[in-house]
Every structure is written in C-alpha cells, then in structure tokens.
Amino acid sequence: MARVKYILFFFLLFKTLLPFAQNPEEIEIMRDNWGVPHIYAPTDPQVAYGLAWAHAEDDFSTIQLTLLGAKQMLGRHLGKEGATVDYVVGLLRCEEIVETNLSKVSPEFMAIVEGYAAGINSYAKNHPDELFLKNAFPVTVKDIFKAYVLQLAVMDGADKVIKALFENEIPNTTQTGTGSNAIAISRDRTDDEYTYLAVNSHQPLEGPAAWYEAHLVSDEGWNMLGGLFPGGPVVFHGTNENLGWAHTVNYPDKIDVFELEINPSDKNLYKVDNEWVRLQSKKIKLKVKVLFGLKLGISKKAYHSIYGPVVKNDSGVFAFHMGVFDEIRAIEQWYEMNKATNLEEFKTIISDIRIPSFNIVYADRESNIFYVSNGLLPLRNSSFDWSTTLPGNSSKTKPVEYHSFKDLPQITNPNSGYLFNMNNAPFHATYEDENISFEDYDPTMGFVIRENNRSTRMKELMNMHSDKISWEVFKNIKYDAQLPDSLVYKIDINPIFHLTDIQPKKANDVLKIIQSWDRIAFAEKIGPAHLLLTYKYLEDKKIESPSKADFTNALSYTYDYLTEHFNRVNIKLGEYQKLVRGNKELPLDGIPDVITAMYNQPYKDGMVKGKTGESYIMMIRYPEEGLPIVETINVYGASNRSNSPHYNDQMDLFVERELKKMTLDIEEVRKNAKRVYHPK
C-alpha cells in the first residue's frame, strides 16, 4: 500500500509539472520601468519556474552560492571559507533533516519547488558560461529545502552558537540583531479610511540575505508582491490583493545548549538517565579550492547526540537544539500565506507553526490588524534554568513537543488602532493599556522584555499623533531618524549629552557638536558621524560604562580622525557615510537603531558605506474595495549584474526617501511593461 501511495504521489507531481515542462511560452516575465519582474502563468508551478528564471537573470551568482552551500560544494568554489559552510551543513545534518521530513510536504507545494528547481536548472543549462562549478547542476527539490534549513538555522543563531563552541566559549543564546520595523494602522486611526502597513525589515544590502522584489501571478489565485531571498520560490513578506504582512526578527529562547556528561574511559560515550549512549559520528568529506583551481580533499568528523549536533572543545562536550531541526515546511507555510484571503484564513494557516521564528505584523482590507511573536518553542520543564547551558544527561531536558499557536504572544485589533514591532519585546506592541503581559506567558519561552531605541521612539511618535494619522505622517514615521531622549545602546552613551568641562579643547569641540545636534540621523545633519566615531572608539576598547576620561579619549579620537581624513571637524553624516554601488556614491541616512537604521563598514579615505539596514521598503494602503495602493523601493535596484541599467537605478530615490509606485493589476503591468518575454 505504501508503495502504491509513493507511485501515486510522483504521478500526480509529474502531471502537475507537465504544463511548464511542455509550454514555457505560457510563462510571461514582464519587466517594468525599474526592471522588477512580474511573472504570470496559468499554474503556480509555472510561476515558480518563471521566478527562478527571472531571479537568475538578475542574480544567478548569489543563487548559486546559496545552492552550493546546500550541496556542500561551496569549498570547491570559495576555498576555506566555503568549506566551513559545507562542514556546518553536515554538522547540522541538513540532508538528514530534509530526508526525515520531506514526506510531510504536500504534493501541491512539492510541485511549486519542482517548478522552481526546473527553472533554475533550465537557466543553468542555457547559460553554462555563468556556472561556478560545472557539476553543481541540476539541483533538486532536496537541495532547495536544505538551503532553507541552513538559512533559517543561521537566522535563528546557529552560526553564533557553533562559532562560540569552536572558540572554546560557552555560547550566549540570547540573540541580538541589527533591527527591522513593521507597523500596521487600522482604518479607524487613518484620516483617509485606508488600512496602512509598513514592511521594513533591515537586512544586509547585498548577499544571500538581501531582498529581491518580485510579483507572482497565476490563474490559481496567486497574486503576491513583495520580497524574497535568493533561492526562494515564494514571497516571504509583502502583500496580495486582500492582505499583507511584515516580518521582524524576534528574540525568544530559540536555541538550547546542553553540556554532555562524558565517560572518563570513552570520550564518545555520554550519559542519559544513568545509561551510557554512544555519540553518532560521520566523516564529512570536503573539497577545498586551493591554488590554480586545484581542490584539496579533506575530511572532518561531525558528532550528533539525542539533543542535536555536538561540538567538542577544551571546556567539554556540548550539544544544541533548535526548532528548525524538526520542521522543513517554512517555505510551504509562506506559500499558503501568499494565497490567504482574510484574517481567519491567515491565522489558520500560521497556527501549526512551520516557520520557526519571526514576528508577524498583519493588515488587511477589512481593517483588521494583528501581531504575533511566532516561533517553534519547546515545551520546557520549568525545574531547569533554560536561560543558561543545560544538563545533557537527562531526557527531561530533551525537546519533544512544542508550544501551540495559542501559547504565543499575540494581539488582534486593539482599540488603539495600531500595532508595531521593532525587534522589541512582544509586550510593547501598541498603546500601553492594551499591551499583553509577560507574566501571562510561559517564562521558559525566554521572550525578551527589553526595549530598544526604535521601539522607544515609536511609542513617542504614536503619543505625539494620538488622533487620526495621514498617509504623509505615516511615511514620516517610517522614515523617522531621531533618537529618543534616553538611549538604549549596549554602551551607555547617555552621559555624553550632559558632560561639561572637557579638556583638551579638541575633545570639547567634538562634544559641543554632539550636544548641539538634534539627534536626527539624516545625511545632511552635523553630529551623527561624530557620535558614530565616538561610539566606535568605546566599542573597540570594550568599554560598556564609560567614565569621563573614557569619553574624553573617545572624543579626542573623533577629532583626530576627522581632521586626518576630512581636514575639518564640522562634517555632515553624508560626507562620512555613503551608499555605494558601481560608479555611484551618494550621501546616506541612518545610524544604528534609529527607525531608519543603517550599519556601515569601512569604505575609503576615512569614509564608510552602508552594509546592513534600510533596504527593501514597502508601504501599503488597503481600501475596502479595489486593489491595495502600493509603493516600494529597493536599496540599489532590481539586478545585481553590474552591466544592467537596473544595477543601481533606485539609489537616488532611496537616499531621497522616495518610493516608486507598484501595482497588483497584472493587466496594467502588461500594458505598461518595458519588456515581455518567456523563460527560454
């Protein structure tokens, strides 16, 4: 019977895939003025095929890097750095996780992933000169799922835990990030009676976790516009005709670390419930690119326990566990969310928690707004301290079941008419009297209760706008770049605004600039660059509670730095911080943890350039009837190919805080498209 079901499954899958296999001319890729792909096809698998092709046209390099990692072939292309990723894929047992859980994926969604894989493989076959490794293709459905097991594990902190353990440190599983924003306003709070949604996650500006914008349309009810990552067959957040949502990273306790009790006579035996259990081990074969294209074959052991992957170091033997090890259907859940039509249906879709983390802030045409701090969080024995490393010698600490959806912090349609999350605690998501309470939730979930500068500022802004909010005010809130009165940074920088009698004079000159600054981090402002440089000095010196002497040294450093590189002290942020791509270099807003946040990296001549932060922005208005009104911007453009006109054509709009108009009306797209073609 099982064999019959297996054959039937693949027969149905093959039947579903026939249309795009035989009729690529049915798939339309429509490029708008900005080069954004709008993909139409009769069936959803065909749309996925078209998405793969269009995305490969724009960024085949990054898609290849994502898939090479999943196939444990990155070392053959990147050398030692890539081999590290290959080893992590083996350590996490991504292949085994996919093998174990693949049967849970519905045939309908399997067809979507097959369609995507077929599109990538077809592009690779037709563009052999672009391949990093000739034998990396074709890719399979399993490769795509493995890529997302790895990516979601990394986004939930696996890389930081592994790095800490290999560096002989006890990992801190409390995760911190660079920030994202999501804001929903109900129709009762807007002066034009639209429901508003701001989709504004802060991601790397380039690379495997940078946003790609696409519009996906089929005759089977798929009409979704938004952002996805390289290798993604669906939109991860954005809007359809009826509803939309934004993700931000959340910080419950997503990772449990266990210290194993090792047998003194056999380092590969560990104790569980008074019995010795042997560590599972396997050799991970790695091929590493060295010189002149030569590849060196090496192998490294990886261990596994009942708790999860194992790392041995000088302090002991440690295992760790995360929800992503038990669930591979996150991308299937995103696909179903893409096609949801109302709040009830949306909640039903997300209620079985296949996406392992992320806040969700939702809005729709019916004026519903909703927030949940989503996560696959184990039901934990409260007799243990889950905030630290756990004993790995008892089955009582082994994750078995997970909290249900109803256990998660969430709010629907508060009377205040607004919801937000800026990576802050889920217990501060709306007007204070309507917030949920930390005490009402299982403390072993480990939800953070801290606030940050962005959430503090957001509360200030909503208190300032207690009446109806206009669309312009909403956009100004989203683009707000002002620090709150009291700052919440890792280093306590607050005293700098109250210091007096600083010597030498050069330190006092910088101090006066910082103290006279209005705390708005726009490119044209004088003061943000000075605070950034002063903070960087304290950060490099690992000074978390600076004394007056520490501030004096930091301010002196800032003076010396500016006079060395800019020949003066009185510079604007945009002279120091740039948005750079190709031959285009523009002044750039933002500092860490303002609402319009930006994190930078060294550039040249003493300048820095944007690295992570404001990137893909989507602003949506939902009417009661008709399609949503959508405006978006992507930090650089639709293509990562330097010879494309869309490589950096959105940069000017981006730095001017302007958006481009988009539509979900595929006929309007077709009528105005600059190019319409088929993926062949």
Disulfide bonds with the S-S distance in Angstrom:
none
